[in-house]
Amino acid sequence: MKKIEAIIRPYKLDDVKEALLEEGIHGMTITEVRGYGRQKGHKETYRGSEYQIEFVPKLKIEIVIDNKLLEKAVDAILRTAKTGQVGDGKIFISDISDAIRIRTDESGKSAL
């Protein structure tokens, strides 16, 4: 099993969700996060005053999937979250040793 953590622009969530559903990937956890990468925030103007936004709002999507769905999931996220601009986000992939469904005590792939 693999865990995908994708940091994306908030307005791209619906597109990513629909693309994952089309690939047969159901279930995800979404967290509102803030951070910065190479762009180091940005400047905005409010009522004539300019100020620096150091931590840019993003969404973190977490998905745990079977290994054979990994490539489809990553492709779906890349295809729908990419704008080509700085700040599009990142995808992190890690191994999951086990998953347990609390309600039924199922574990492994059947718990997904």
Secondary structure as GFF3:
##gff-version 3
##sequence-region A 1 112
A	DSSP	beta_strand	2	8	.	.	.	ID=ss1
A	DSSP	three_ten_helix	10	12	.	.	.	ID=ss2
A	DSSP	alpha_helix	13	22	.	.	.	ID=ss3
A	DSSP	beta_strand	29	35	.	.	.	ID=ss4
A	DSSP	beta_strand	42	46	.	.	.	ID=ss5
A	DSSP	beta_strand	49	53	.	.	.	ID=ss6
A	DSSP	beta_strand	56	65	.	.	.	ID=ss7
A	DSSP	three_ten_helix	67	69	.	.	.	ID=ss8
A	DSSP	alpha_helix	70	81	.	.	.	ID=ss9
A	DSSP	beta_strand	90	95	.	.	.	ID=ss10
A	DSSP	three_ten_helix	108	111	.	.	.	ID=ss11
###
